[in-house]
Amino acid sequence: MRADHRQRSPRVRQGGRCVMRLIVTLGVIFWVGIAPVSGQQPFVTIEGDLNHVAWWVVADFHPFTTEVRGIPVGQIRKNWCKATEFQRDLIPKNLLLEGGVDTMKANKLAFAVQGHFDGTKTKQVAVVGVYQECSGQKGRFILILDQPRGGQPKVRFVNATPTAHQFGALSVRKDNSMAAACMDCDNISVLKWDPQKRRFAWVQDSE
């Protein structure tokens, strides 16, 4: 009797196993690229009593990547050795959800916002994250990048603030400015394109 034509030869089966190993390997490489390697320090640690203070006030972030949106950190600031963009999947859900409420969404905040912030056809993305200088000093950064179609991202603005607690988030205002703030706090900084000076600059909060 002729063998079932659906039965694969050893060579085909071996090729399938090779493909599967490649897929698994690529998956591991991708995961390592967005999260700390197992056994290393978590991306966020809490240094305080969450029964008495909000988590973002006492959160300490630990950058583990050497590029942001494909740009090496040394090209952003020469004295940076690490910088990691804040991402929701890097932060424990029990911190983001308080009493079942997504506090960031409730405050209309995000770690990255997009728009035509300089009034041109080129889209920009603004991101916030944590950096670490080669000396060990850590802080919060805000980065605005051009995102040209078919081209590489270009740095348009960098702000770096040394601080022991680096949490920050962004929101977009009706006038196309960006507000950088924590959650439920009065400390709000507004970043807006200055058409006369042709650069992004901090302005007074009109709201």
Helices and strands as residue ranges (DSSP letters): H 10-34, E 44-46, H 55-58, E 59-61, E 67-68, E 71-72, H 73-76, E 80-85, G 88-90, H 93-96, E 97-98, E 101-102, H 103-106, E 112-115, E 123-133, E 138-147, E 154-162, E 169-172, E 178-181, E 188-194, E 199-203
